[in-house]
Amino acid sequence: MASETDIKGLVHETRKSLAESSANFDVNAILRGAQLTIVGALRALQNPGIFQYEHYRQAALAVCAGIALRLIIAAPILLLKATIWCLSFLINTKTATWDDKLVDGLEFIANHVLQLPFFVMSLMSHITPTLDNVFMDSLAWVDRTYVLKHKSDDPTNLRAMYYPNLRMYSTHGQSGGRKPVLEAALAFFLRFGRRAAISLGVYACSFLPVVGRFVLPASSFYTFNEAVGPVPATIIFAIGVLLPRRYLVIFLQSYFASRSLMRQLLQPYFARIRFNSDQKKKFFRDREGVLFGFAIGFYTFLKIPLFGVLIYGVAEASTAYLITKITDPPPPPTAGAQYVQSQVQWRNKHEFLRLPLDSLDSYNVAGADRNSDSRLVEQQQPLEGKKYS
C-alpha cells in the first residue's frame, strides 16, 4: 500500500498541475492574446513590404480561391435547392418545413461541423511558400521597427534581433529535403479527414435518444478539463446541457479551429526551430491562453466570405510580432538544440502578462541576459550574428 507521504505528494503534484493549467488559460492571458492580435495586425499593415507585387498577386489568387471555395461548398446545397424546387411542381412544399430544415442543416454542417472554409485556407499554406515568406519579411520588419522605437535607449539593454539568425535555419530539417507538394497535401487531407470523421461522429451521436443531449457537453468537459481544470470544465458542462445544440457546436468548433489556426500560423517558426512532439506540446501548453486569445480574433475575421482568405496573410504577418513576445531571440543554428530546450517554458510569462498595453516591449531584452541556463548563456554571448539594436 502507498504510504501517507506518497499520497500527500501525489495530491500536491495534482493540485500544482491543476493550478498551472488554470494559470495558462486564465482570462488575463486570453485578453493579452487578443490585444496582441490588434497590435500585431496594426504593425503588420504598417509594413510596406507586405504590399509587394508578389503578395498582391497572391492576394488576388486568394480572393479567387475564396470565390471558388464558396462555389464548391454551395454546389451541393444549390443542387438540393434546385431538386426541391423541381419537386414543388409535384408536391406541395409551401406548408412544409422539412426542406428549409434540410438546407439549413447542410449549411450548418459544412460551415461549422466540418469547417470547410477554414480547411481550404489551411490547405493553401501547404502548397505555396508565400505565407512563409510573409512571416519572415514581417519578422525583419518587426526587428527594424524595434530598433527605431528604442533608438534613444541604451543598446546593452535591448534584445537581440530575430530575423538575421532565424533565416539561417533550414526549413528542410535534418533530412535536407522538403516533402513533395502532393505528399504534404495528402498528409493534410488525412489529418483533416480524421478530424472531420470525429466531428461528424460526435455530432451524429448528439441526436441519440436520452444520452444524446449529454454527448456535446461531455465532449466540452473532456476538452477543457485538461486546459482549465475540472471545476471550470464542470461549469462548462453544466452550461452545455442547457445550451441548444447549434450554439454548443459553434463554441466547440471555434475552440478547436482556433487551436488549429495557431499551429498553422506558427509553422514557419517550427519549420526552422525543430521541437520534438513532447517539447512542442509543452510549448503550446505553457502559452495556451495567449495563443488562444490571439487566434480566436483572427479566426472570427476568417469567417468573412471571400475576403477571409486575405486575413490569413495578415494573421501570418502578425504572428511574426507575436513570436517576439513569447520566445527569446534565436542563436545561430549551431546552438539550436540548446535554444529549443530553453524555449519550452515561457520564462517571463507572468511579468509579460502584467504589463500595460503600451509597454509590451519592456521584457524584450537580450535573450542571453534573460537565460537562466548558464551553459546556453556562455554559448550565446560570443556568437557571431547576435546583434543588438
Disulfide bonds with the S-S distance in Angstrom:
none
